[in-house]
Amino acid sequence: PFDMVVVDESSSFKNPRAKRFKALSYMYPHIKRTVLLTGTPSPNGIIDLWSQIYLLDRGERLGSTFSGFRNRYFTPGERSRDIIYTYDPKDGAEDAIMNAIGDIAVSMKAADYLQLPPVVEDTIPVVLDAKARRAYDTMERTMVLELLRSGEQITAASAAALSNKLQQLANGAVYNEEHRPHAVHDCKIEAFMELIEQLGGKSALVFYNFQHDLARLLEALRLTKLRVRILRGAEDELAWNHGEVDILLAHPASAAYGLNLQDGGNHVVWYGLNWSLELYQQANKRLHRQGQTQTVIVHHLVCTDTRDEDILHAISMKERAQEFVLESLKARIDKYRVH
């Protein structure tokens, strides 16, 4: 048996069907005390809380099954004839859930306890030229019509495939059937290079989404005198923090956790966003953390009237849901402090 188990980044256990959740649940009888830590408790909304709370109380507060929790607090949202893709909270569900878990959940925001500089978001609209606009609109129309003509219901998988292609095209290239990149336009690359020039020599942590993004960024940066590195390991982290790197290229999935990059700069550039609020927040936190002395500026390169705008909006909505979770728990703590 274990006297105590501490789970860092507990939101990685949010899926009750995942092997890691099942494995830790199996060990529950052998653990005397469990502590969960996370900066993103509900990256996709409060429905993510059930599995994490279950690991603490074995279902005492939110129910012993995920389906029971879902039926009690949520109603079906987006759906087809046979499949439900999303669930929306019922009226009052957020408050009810927060009240249920308030005695074992504590929200401690870094801003309340650490002297951190502010974060400024800078959304840079990128207008596609006429050729790129036609290519984007044609692909969008063609893929949607193909789905409709097939008579198949638009599923999460087919929607994801469509979105993935459109995200690629907005960034400037698409993979063909042989998974080879085909360049379509340079609108976003040019906007990126303009931004880097405007930074006037200040270093930037740049997040890309697709491998062809990385290749095209490297190609464009090769024409400059900037010191460019790809974040692959500890040596790159050290070089960045020692001021030996002007542009550090990273994929958010490989840079979201465990890295301290605050000594190397204060500019984050999102060349290509993805749908994960958790990766987005954690990636930005590589610079906005204890030890950072400058305002952190997060630049988003967003192609107008494309999936870029949809993703940024979706991230914003998820962030609001998570803010409710954190703020409501903090309010309960403050209430108890008064008494």
Contacts in CASP RR format, 6 or more apart in sequence:
PFRMAT RR
TARGET T0000
AUTHOR 0000-0000-0000
METHOD contacts of the structure
MODEL  1
PFDMVVVDESSSFKNPRAKRFKALSYMYPHIKRTVLLTGTPSPNGIIDLW
SQIYLLDRGERLGSTFSGFRNRYFTPGERSRDIIYTYDPKDGAEDAIMNA
IGDIAVSMKAADYLQLPPVVEDTIPVVLDAKARRAYDTMERTMVLELLRS
GEQITAASAAALSNKLQQLANGAVYNEEHRPHAVHDCKIEAFMELIEQLG
GKSALVFYNFQHDLARLLEALRLTKLRVRILRGAEDELAWNHGEVDILLA
HPASAAYGLNLQDGGNHVVWYGLNWSLELYQQANKRLHRQGQTQTVIVHH
LVCTDTRDEDILHAISMKERAQEFVLESLKARIDKYRVH
1 30 0 8 1.000
1 31 0 8 1.000
1 32 0 8 1.000
2 27 0 8 1.000
2 30 0 8 1.000
2 31 0 8 1.000
2 32 0 8 1.000
3 32 0 8 1.000
3 33 0 8 1.000
4 31 0 8 1.000
4 32 0 8 1.000
4 33 0 8 1.000
4 34 0 8 1.000
4 35 0 8 1.000
5 24 0 8 1.000
5 27 0 8 1.000
5 31 0 8 1.000
5 33 0 8 1.000
5 34 0 8 1.000
5 35 0 8 1.000
6 34 0 8 1.000
6 35 0 8 1.000
6 37 0 8 1.000
7 13 0 8 1.000
7 24 0 8 1.000
7 34 0 8 1.000
7 35 0 8 1.000
7 36 0 8 1.000
7 37 0 8 1.000
7 55 0 8 1.000
8 37 0 8 1.000
8 38 0 8 1.000
9 37 0 8 1.000
9 38 0 8 1.000
9 39 0 8 1.000
9 257 0 8 1.000
10 36 0 8 1.000
10 37 0 8 1.000
10 38 0 8 1.000
10 41 0 8 1.000
10 52 0 8 1.000
10 55 0 8 1.000
11 38 0 8 1.000
11 39 0 8 1.000
11 40 0 8 1.000
11 41 0 8 1.000
11 42 0 8 1.000
11 43 0 8 1.000
11 48 0 8 1.000
11 52 0 8 1.000
11 278 0 8 1.000
12 20 0 8 1.000
13 20 0 8 1.000
13 21 0 8 1.000
13 24 0 8 1.000
13 36 0 8 1.000
13 51 0 8 1.000
13 52 0 8 1.000
13 55 0 8 1.000
14 21 0 8 1.000
14 42 0 8 1.000
14 43 0 8 1.000
14 44 0 8 1.000
14 48 0 8 1.000
14 49 0 8 1.000
14 51 0 8 1.000
14 52 0 8 1.000
15 21 0 8 1.000
15 51 0 8 1.000
16 50 0 8 1.000
16 51 0 8 1.000
16 54 0 8 1.000
16 66 0 8 1.000
21 51 0 8 1.000
21 55 0 8 1.000
24 55 0 8 1.000
25 54 0 8 1.000
25 55 0 8 1.000
28 34 0 8 1.000
28 55 0 8 1.000
28 58 0 8 1.000
34 55 0 8 1.000
34 56 0 8 1.000
36 52 0 8 1.000
36 55 0 8 1.000
36 56 0 8 1.000
38 52 0 8 1.000
39 281 0 8 1.000
39 282 0 8 1.000
40 277 0 8 1.000
40 278 0 8 1.000
40 281 0 8 1.000
40 282 0 8 1.000
40 322 0 8 1.000
41 48 0 8 1.000
41 49 0 8 1.000
41 52 0 8 1.000
41 322 0 8 1.000
41 325 0 8 1.000
41 326 0 8 1.000
42 48 0 8 1.000
42 49 0 8 1.000
42 321 0 8 1.000
42 322 0 8 1.000
42 325 0 8 1.000
43 276 0 8 1.000
43 277 0 8 1.000
43 278 0 8 1.000
43 281 0 8 1.000
43 318 0 8 1.000
43 322 0 8 1.000
44 277 0 8 1.000
44 318 0 8 1.000
45 318 0 8 1.000
45 321 0 8 1.000
45 322 0 8 1.000
45 325 0 8 1.000
46 73 0 8 1.000
46 89 0 8 1.000
46 93 0 8 1.000
46 94 0 8 1.000
46 97 0 8 1.000
46 321 0 8 1.000
46 324 0 8 1.000
46 325 0 8 1.000
47 70 0 8 1.000
47 73 0 8 1.000
47 74 0 8 1.000
47 87 0 8 1.000
47 89 0 8 1.000
49 62 0 8 1.000
49 97 0 8 1.000
49 101 0 8 1.000
49 325 0 8 1.000
50 62 0 8 1.000
50 63 0 8 1.000
50 66 0 8 1.000
50 69 0 8 1.000
50 70 0 8 1.000
51 66 0 8 1.000
53 59 0 8 1.000
53 61 0 8 1.000
53 62 0 8 1.000
53 101 0 8 1.000
53 104 0 8 1.000
53 105 0 8 1.000
54 62 0 8 1.000
54 63 0 8 1.000
54 64 0 8 1.000
54 66 0 8 1.000
56 104 0 8 1.000
57 104 0 8 1.000
58 64 0 8 1.000
61 100 0 8 1.000
61 101 0 8 1.000
61 104 0 8 1.000
62 69 0 8 1.000
62 97 0 8 1.000
62 100 0 8 1.000
62 101 0 8 1.000
63 69 0 8 1.000
63 72 0 8 1.000
70 87 0 8 1.000
73 89 0 8 1.000
73 90 0 8 1.000
73 93 0 8 1.000
73 96 0 8 1.000
73 97 0 8 1.000
74 87 0 8 1.000
74 88 0 8 1.000
74 89 0 8 1.000
74 90 0 8 1.000
74 93 0 8 1.000
75 87 0 8 1.000
75 88 0 8 1.000
75 90 0 8 1.000
76 84 0 8 1.000
76 86 0 8 1.000
76 87 0 8 1.000
76 88 0 8 1.000
77 84 0 8 1.000
77 85 0 8 1.000
77 86 0 8 1.000
77 87 0 8 1.000
77 88 0 8 1.000
78 84 0 8 1.000
78 85 0 8 1.000
78 86 0 8 1.000
79 85 0 8 1.000
79 86 0 8 1.000
80 153 0 8 1.000
80 154 0 8 1.000
80 155 0 8 1.000
81 153 0 8 1.000
82 153 0 8 1.000
83 153 0 8 1.000
83 155 0 8 1.000
83 156 0 8 1.000
85 155 0 8 1.000
85 156 0 8 1.000
94 324 0 8 1.000
94 325 0 8 1.000
94 328 0 8 1.000
95 328 0 8 1.000
98 325 0 8 1.000
98 328 0 8 1.000
98 329 0 8 1.000
98 332 0 8 1.000
99 332 0 8 1.000
101 329 0 8 1.000
102 329 0 8 1.000
102 332 0 8 1.000
105 329 0 8 1.000
106 329 0 8 1.000
106 333 0 8 1.000
107 325 0 8 1.000
107 326 0 8 1.000
107 327 0 8 1.000
107 329 0 8 1.000
107 330 0 8 1.000
107 333 0 8 1.000
108 330 0 8 1.000
109 326 0 8 1.000
109 330 0 8 1.000
110 116 0 8 1.000
110 289 0 8 1.000
110 290 0 8 1.000
112 330 0 8 1.000
114 290 0 8 1.000
116 288 0 8 1.000
116 289 0 8 1.000
116 290 0 8 1.000
116 292 0 8 1.000
117 266 0 8 1.000
117 288 0 8 1.000
117 292 0 8 1.000
117 293 0 8 1.000
117 294 0 8 1.000
117 295 0 8 1.000
117 296 0 8 1.000
118 295 0 8 1.000
118 296 0 8 1.000
119 284 0 8 1.000
119 288 0 8 1.000
119 295 0 8 1.000
119 296 0 8 1.000
119 297 0 8 1.000
119 298 0 8 1.000
120 295 0 8 1.000
120 296 0 8 1.000
120 297 0 8 1.000
120 298 0 8 1.000
121 297 0 8 1.000
121 298 0 8 1.000
121 300 0 8 1.000
122 297 0 8 1.000
122 298 0 8 1.000
122 299 0 8 1.000
122 300 0 8 1.000
123 299 0 8 1.000
123 300 0 8 1.000
123 302 0 8 1.000
123 312 0 8 1.000
124 191 0 8 1.000
124 195 0 8 1.000
124 299 0 8 1.000
124 300 0 8 1.000
124 301 0 8 1.000
124 302 0 8 1.000
125 302 0 8 1.000
125 303 0 8 1.000
125 304 0 8 1.000
126 187 0 8 1.000
126 188 0 8 1.000
126 191 0 8 1.000
126 301 0 8 1.000
126 302 0 8 1.000
126 303 0 8 1.000
126 304 0 8 1.000
126 308 0 8 1.000
127 187 0 8 1.000
127 303 0 8 1.000
127 304 0 8 1.000
128 136 0 8 1.000
128 170 0 8 1.000
128 185 0 8 1.000
128 187 0 8 1.000
128 303 0 8 1.000
128 304 0 8 1.000
128 306 0 8 1.000
129 185 0 8 1.000
129 187 0 8 1.000
131 185 0 8 1.000
132 169 0 8 1.000
132 172 0 8 1.000
132 184 0 8 1.000
132 185 0 8 1.000
132 187 0 8 1.000
135 169 0 8 1.000
135 184 0 8 1.000
135 185 0 8 1.000
136 166 0 8 1.000
136 169 0 8 1.000
136 170 0 8 1.000
136 303 0 8 1.000
136 306 0 8 1.000
139 165 0 8 1.000
139 166 0 8 1.000
139 169 0 8 1.000
139 174 0 8 1.000
140 162 0 8 1.000
140 166 0 8 1.000
143 162 0 8 1.000
143 165 0 8 1.000
143 166 0 8 1.000
144 162 0 8 1.000
147 154 0 8 1.000
147 158 0 8 1.000
147 162 0 8 1.000
152 158 0 8 1.000
163 307 0 8 1.000
165 174 0 8 1.000
166 306 0 8 1.000
166 307 0 8 1.000
167 209 0 8 1.000
167 210 0 8 1.000
167 272 0 8 1.000
167 274 0 8 1.000
167 307 0 8 1.000
167 308 0 8 1.000
167 311 0 8 1.000
168 174 0 8 1.000
168 175 0 8 1.000
168 210 0 8 1.000
168 212 0 8 1.000
169 184 0 8 1.000
169 306 0 8 1.000
170 188 0 8 1.000
170 303 0 8 1.000
170 306 0 8 1.000
170 307 0 8 1.000
170 308 0 8 1.000
171 188 0 8 1.000
171 209 0 8 1.000
171 210 0 8 1.000
171 212 0 8 1.000
171 213 0 8 1.000
171 271 0 8 1.000
171 272 0 8 1.000
172 183 0 8 1.000
172 184 0 8 1.000
172 185 0 8 1.000
172 186 0 8 1.000
172 187 0 8 1.000
172 188 0 8 1.000
172 189 0 8 1.000
172 216 0 8 1.000
173 181 0 8 1.000
173 182 0 8 1.000
173 183 0 8 1.000
173 184 0 8 1.000
173 210 0 8 1.000
173 212 0 8 1.000
173 213 0 8 1.000
173 216 0 8 1.000
174 181 0 8 1.000
174 182 0 8 1.000
174 184 0 8 1.000
175 181 0 8 1.000
175 182 0 8 1.000
175 210 0 8 1.000
175 212 0 8 1.000
176 182 0 8 1.000
181 211 0 8 1.000
181 212 0 8 1.000
181 215 0 8 1.000
183 216 0 8 1.000
187 303 0 8 1.000
188 271 0 8 1.000
188 301 0 8 1.000
188 303 0 8 1.000
189 216 0 8 1.000
189 217 0 8 1.000
189 220 0 8 1.000
191 301 0 8 1.000
192 206 0 8 1.000
192 217 0 8 1.000
192 220 0 8 1.000
192 269 0 8 1.000
192 271 0 8 1.000
192 301 0 8 1.000
193 220 0 8 1.000
195 269 0 8 1.000
195 299 0 8 1.000
195 301 0 8 1.000
196 204 0 8 1.000
196 221 0 8 1.000
196 224 0 8 1.000
196 226 0 8 1.000
196 247 0 8 1.000
196 269 0 8 1.000
199 267 0 8 1.000
201 226 0 8 1.000
201 246 0 8 1.000
202 265 0 8 1.000
202 266 0 8 1.000
202 267 0 8 1.000
203 240 0 8 1.000
203 243 0 8 1.000
203 245 0 8 1.000
203 246 0 8 1.000
203 247 0 8 1.000
203 248 0 8 1.000
203 264 0 8 1.000
203 265 0 8 1.000
203 267 0 8 1.000
204 246 0 8 1.000
204 247 0 8 1.000
204 248 0 8 1.000
204 265 0 8 1.000
204 267 0 8 1.000
204 268 0 8 1.000
204 269 0 8 1.000
204 299 0 8 1.000
205 240 0 8 1.000
205 248 0 8 1.000
205 250 0 8 1.000
205 261 0 8 1.000
205 265 0 8 1.000
205 267 0 8 1.000
205 268 0 8 1.000
205 269 0 8 1.000
205 286 0 8 1.000
205 287 0 8 1.000
206 217 0 8 1.000
206 247 0 8 1.000
206 248 0 8 1.000
206 249 0 8 1.000
206 250 0 8 1.000
206 268 0 8 1.000
206 269 0 8 1.000
206 271 0 8 1.000
207 250 0 8 1.000
207 251 0 8 1.000
207 252 0 8 1.000
207 255 0 8 1.000
207 268 0 8 1.000
207 269 0 8 1.000
207 270 0 8 1.000
207 271 0 8 1.000
207 272 0 8 1.000
207 283 0 8 1.000
208 214 0 8 1.000
208 217 0 8 1.000
208 249 0 8 1.000
208 250 0 8 1.000
208 251 0 8 1.000
208 271 0 8 1.000
208 272 0 8 1.000
209 251 0 8 1.000
209 271 0 8 1.000
209 272 0 8 1.000
209 273 0 8 1.000
209 274 0 8 1.000
213 271 0 8 1.000
213 272 0 8 1.000
214 230 0 8 1.000
214 249 0 8 1.000
214 251 0 8 1.000
217 249 0 8 1.000
217 271 0 8 1.000
218 228 0 8 1.000
218 230 0 8 1.000
218 249 0 8 1.000
221 228 0 8 1.000
221 247 0 8 1.000
222 228 0 8 1.000
226 246 0 8 1.000
226 247 0 8 1.000
227 244 0 8 1.000
227 245 0 8 1.000
227 246 0 8 1.000
227 247 0 8 1.000
228 245 0 8 1.000
228 246 0 8 1.000
228 247 0 8 1.000
228 248 0 8 1.000
228 249 0 8 1.000
229 236 0 8 1.000
229 239 0 8 1.000
229 240 0 8 1.000
229 245 0 8 1.000
229 247 0 8 1.000
229 248 0 8 1.000
229 249 0 8 1.000
230 236 0 8 1.000
230 248 0 8 1.000
230 249 0 8 1.000
230 250 0 8 1.000
231 237 0 8 1.000
231 240 0 8 1.000
231 248 0 8 1.000
231 249 0 8 1.000
231 250 0 8 1.000
231 254 0 8 1.000
231 255 0 8 1.000
231 259 0 8 1.000
236 245 0 8 1.000
236 248 0 8 1.000
237 259 0 8 1.000
237 260 0 8 1.000
237 261 0 8 1.000
239 245 0 8 1.000
240 248 0 8 1.000
240 261 0 8 1.000
240 263 0 8 1.000
240 264 0 8 1.000
240 265 0 8 1.000
241 260 0 8 1.000
241 261 0 8 1.000
241 262 0 8 1.000
241 263 0 8 1.000
241 264 0 8 1.000
242 263 0 8 1.000
242 264 0 8 1.000
243 263 0 8 1.000
243 264 0 8 1.000
245 264 0 8 1.000
248 261 0 8 1.000
250 283 0 8 1.000
252 274 0 8 1.000
252 276 0 8 1.000
252 279 0 8 1.000
252 280 0 8 1.000
252 282 0 8 1.000
252 283 0 8 1.000
253 279 0 8 1.000
255 261 0 8 1.000
255 283 0 8 1.000
255 286 0 8 1.000
256 278 0 8 1.000
256 279 0 8 1.000
256 282 0 8 1.000
256 283 0 8 1.000
256 286 0 8 1.000
257 282 0 8 1.000
259 286 0 8 1.000
260 286 0 8 1.000
260 289 0 8 1.000
261 286 0 8 1.000
261 287 0 8 1.000
262 286 0 8 1.000
262 287 0 8 1.000
262 288 0 8 1.000
262 289 0 8 1.000
262 290 0 8 1.000
262 291 0 8 1.000
262 292 0 8 1.000
263 291 0 8 1.000
264 287 0 8 1.000
265 287 0 8 1.000
265 294 0 8 1.000
266 287 0 8 1.000
266 292 0 8 1.000
266 294 0 8 1.000
266 295 0 8 1.000
266 296 0 8 1.000
266 297 0 8 1.000
267 287 0 8 1.000
267 296 0 8 1.000
267 297 0 8 1.000
267 299 0 8 1.000
268 283 0 8 1.000
268 284 0 8 1.000
268 286 0 8 1.000
268 287 0 8 1.000
268 296 0 8 1.000
268 297 0 8 1.000
268 298 0 8 1.000
268 299 0 8 1.000
269 299 0 8 1.000
269 301 0 8 1.000
270 280 0 8 1.000
270 298 0 8 1.000
270 299 0 8 1.000
270 300 0 8 1.000
270 301 0 8 1.000
271 301 0 8 1.000
272 301 0 8 1.000
272 308 0 8 1.000
273 280 0 8 1.000
273 300 0 8 1.000
273 302 0 8 1.000
273 308 0 8 1.000
273 311 0 8 1.000
273 312 0 8 1.000
273 315 0 8 1.000
274 280 0 8 1.000
274 311 0 8 1.000
275 311 0 8 1.000
275 314 0 8 1.000
275 315 0 8 1.000
277 315 0 8 1.000
277 318 0 8 1.000
277 319 0 8 1.000
277 322 0 8 1.000
280 315 0 8 1.000
281 319 0 8 1.000
284 296 0 8 1.000
284 298 0 8 1.000
287 296 0 8 1.000
288 296 0 8 1.000
300 312 0 8 1.000
301 308 0 8 1.000
302 308 0 8 1.000
302 309 0 8 1.000
302 312 0 8 1.000
303 309 0 8 1.000
END
